[in-house]
Amino acid sequence: MQPHPSTAFRTSPYPFWGGRTDARATGFIVQKPGTLQLAPDSMTIIAHINHGLGIRLHRIVGRVTADDFLEAVSFYRAHPEAARTDMISLVDDGVDVSGSRPADLETLRSAYRELYAELRLEVVLRSAWVCANVRAWPLLEEWLRDRHSRDGMATEVCLVTRLDEADCMYDEIELAAVRSGAGFEPLQTFGQRSG
């Protein structure tokens, strides 16, 4: 993978947290004011799903820990039908990965390998990570190192700085649905913390 192209990201590539309604500059989902008011320090992973397209959307904000992702693994073990979908992960520009350690990645790899072994997938899934955050990029590079459809998790992956760059895996109809939020419904939140 390429080093993070730090000149490619904008000040705030994820406007949907602040109630802004203009997605033209970034191409990411925009929450309409009053539909989903989330405080980034109260949860870290917000999952939505579009059943028609078979795509999950994870929005990653706030301070992220391995426990948040392990919570997601537990949820998907209990709801395997949701785990059998393609996924796009949008990493917020302000996400804090300072609490993550290399040992955490090995724990997570093991947990995800077990999950995907239980799923017994018969198709290859797609997973795009969209990250304009220069602090999170190296961690994601390490997370995705050596990942491919034959690694036991039956998933092809890509790491990009902008959603439109995920066209290497997703077609324009799918990306347009992600941009607009059309057909996506709340699935679960992981890493909820009190105030």
Secondary structure, DSSP 8 states (H G I E B T S, - for coil): -----GGG--S-S-GGGTT----TTT------TTT----TTT-SEEEEEETTTTEEEEEE-SB--HHHHHHHHHHHHH-HHHHTSEEEEEE-TT-B-TT--HHHHHHHHHHHHHHHHHHT-SS-EEEEEEE--TTTHHHHHHHHTT--TTSSS-EEEEEESSGGGGGGTS-HHHHHHHHHTTT-EEEEEES----
